[in-house]
């Protein structure tokens, strides 16, 4: 079936109109770099529809830690220092460890 120029134009215009009705996506993006000596670096965005309040917490290495889930929680002493970012002060949404500190 061969379409004329007018039908091609109407078809293209219809496709563009439907694409315009699709809502924009605001998903998070993640990038991973795998380098030499088993080095792995990860970066990501946190694209949410509302502002997320965040507090940063710095924990030194050698700190006594606990799972804090009740009587049988595991306990340990941290081998590395770390930075944690909490959301609404109820969960850790991001963080990183400091090997050399």
N, C-alpha and C positions, 0 to 999 in steps of 0.2 A: 504494500500500500504506500503510495507516494503522497505526501502532504504538500499542500501549497504554502507559499510564504506567509499568508495570513493565518493559516492553521498552526504553523510553527510558532508564530508570534503569540497567538492565544495560548498555546500549550506552555511556552516559556513563561508567559505572564502568570498563568495559573500555578506553575511550580514555584515561582518567586513568591506569590501570595501565600501559599501554604507554608513555605519556609519562614516567612515573617510571623506566622502564628505559633511557631515552636518557641517555647519559653527558653530564655538564656540559661545555660548551665553555670553553676558556681561551685564546681567540685574542687577539692584540694588537689594540688599538684605535687608530685614527688620526683626527685632526681637522685639517682644513685651513681656514684663514681667508684669503680673497682680499680685500685692502683697496685703498684708493686708491693711486695712484702705483705700480702693479705690486707692492705689498707682499704677500708671501705668508708666512704663519706656519704652521708645522706642529708639532703636538704628538702624541705617541703614548705608549702604555703598552707595556711588555714583559712580558707575562703568561706566564711559563714555569712548568713544574712543579717546577723546582729553582732554588735561589739561584744567580745568575750573579755571580761575582766580577768587579768592575770597578775599573779604575784610570783616573784622569783625567790627561791629558797636555795641557799648555798650550804652544803653539808661537807664537813672536812673528812678526809680519810681517817680511819681508825675510830670512827664513831660507832657506838653500840646501837644496833638497830633491831627492830621487832616487826613481825608481820601485823601485829595489832588486830588480830581477828578473834581473840578469845584466849582461853586457858592454854590451848595447845599450839599457839603460834610459834613459828620458828624464830630463832634469834641468831644474829651474826654480828661480826665487826666488819665494817666496810673496808675493803681493800683500796678503793679509790675515792677521791673527793668527787662531788657531783653538784650539778645545778639542776633544779627541778622547777618547772613552771606549773603552777596550779591554776585551775579554772574554777571560779566561784568558791575557792578554798575547800573544795570537796574531792577533787581528783587531780592527778598529775596528767597534764595534757602533752607535755614535752619535757625534754631534759637532755643532759649529756654528762658523761663521766670525764674526769680529769686524771689521766694516767700519770702525768709527771708532777702533779701537785700533792 
